[in-house]
Amino acid sequence: MLKKATEATLPEKPRLLKQLKEGKFNIPDFIYVSVSDFKNEAFDDLRAFLDQHNESFKVITRSAHPQEEFFKGGTFDSLETYADPGGIQYARTKIINLSKTAKQLTIKRQQKFNHSPDIDVEDMGVIVMPYISGTSVMAKMIGDHWEFGYCRDRTHKVQREPYITKTPHDIRLLQLSKDIQKHLGYRCEIEYVVSGEGEIYVVQAKDISHIETLEQQLGERSIQLDGVRRIRRNHNYRERPVYVMDNREFYLEIIGKCEDLVWGNTKNKPAVEDILEIIAKYQTGLEKFALKHHRFGILGLSIQEPEELYQIANHYLDDFSDLQSELSKALHDNLYKIDYFLSEADTLLAKDKFRVNLCGHDAYGIDTVRNPMWSVYWYMDKHDKMVKEFKRLGFKTGDTVGIEIDSDEKPIVYRL
């Protein structure tokens, strides 16, 4: 059901699904709800659709912004929600709010580095589909072969990391992908959901004919680490500017200022605004770095806030409850800002404890072919020694590092 929107005005997602449905491919029933439908509360067709598809009492609401095709896959969210108009409105509102908060940095970076357009996220339309429980598979043609990326199946207790293969679990996926690409007439990325009964549903297609996939080279001054986790293994070297993250030092600075506020002499006492300024400056530094470098790495000397220091910073001003409340809120918000920044890096150098939680697009979307996520690590029992070594060699924010993976999958990091 596509309602009154014409082919020319449809966003890419519903437009391509419509073409595939007309080509007799197995597309779940869906409805496109435009921004004008939401503004005018024109939900009669949506109600009729939901009445037909309330078997599990929930549906999938997928973002469908008119300019979404100019952004990389996964920039805007898809959410499970209740199968009623209120649930769809809630999901759309949440998708818009996530675009303004959690996804704001990635949108800004794509506008700067990929020349994506300025958009009004309030113009968000959505696609609504019945909820299908199963495994997400993403297919695309790389060079002369097809590859299939498998995401975790959340129905299983024992999870496995996302992985890529040239041989899908069901050979029908290969022929189906070829047929879809032939039908659309250009290179595309296709997302499937394979149900528990083995039925293959096409839930999304994206034109990737304009995206190039190329290669990279070498350096000096090194430190050997213990291992690397990466989805693609066809590259053994990369160079990246790095942001050196040391949140231990950051919290010690906050606590030092709190101490001065409580115990310092009257003339030199900082105000709480001075402490909040440290946090604001830290966040500005993260955003500036992310907007300066298209591809970058993070050297995590201390990423997760040290528990004892976090608690001290959140309670040092307890005798001044209004000030502590203000500081605690700023520190809490700062955790999210750090998380958003981490999600924009394609290279993480940190102790083995840290894992990057990859969704399908992050793991094997078309944008990862040239720049797959690398998580390079050292063992936890060597952490203090490694931090000293990085500091001794003078690694600092803005340095370019080279990472070389040897034949035993051991990474060596060079400061260039």
Secondary structure, DSSP 8 states (H G I E B T S, - for coil): --TT--GGGS-HHHHHHHHHHHTT------EEE-HHHHHHT--HHHHHHHHHS-TTSEEEEEEE-TTGGGS-TTSS-EEEEESSHHHHHHHHHHHHHHHHTTTHHHHHHHHHHS------GGG-EEEEEE---EEEEEEEEETTEEEEEE---TT-SS----EEESS-SSTHHHHHHHHHHHHHTS-EEEEEEEETT--EEEEEEEE-TT-----------EEE-SEEEES--S--EEEEEEEEEEHHHHHHHHHHHHHHHHHS-GGG---HHHHHHHHHHHHHHHHHHHHH-SS-EEEEEE-S--HHHHHHHHHTTTTSHHHHHHHHHHHHHHHHHHHHHHHH-SEEEEETT------HHHHHSGGGTTS--EEEEE-GGGHHHHHHHHHHTT--TT-EEEEEE-TTS-EEEEE-
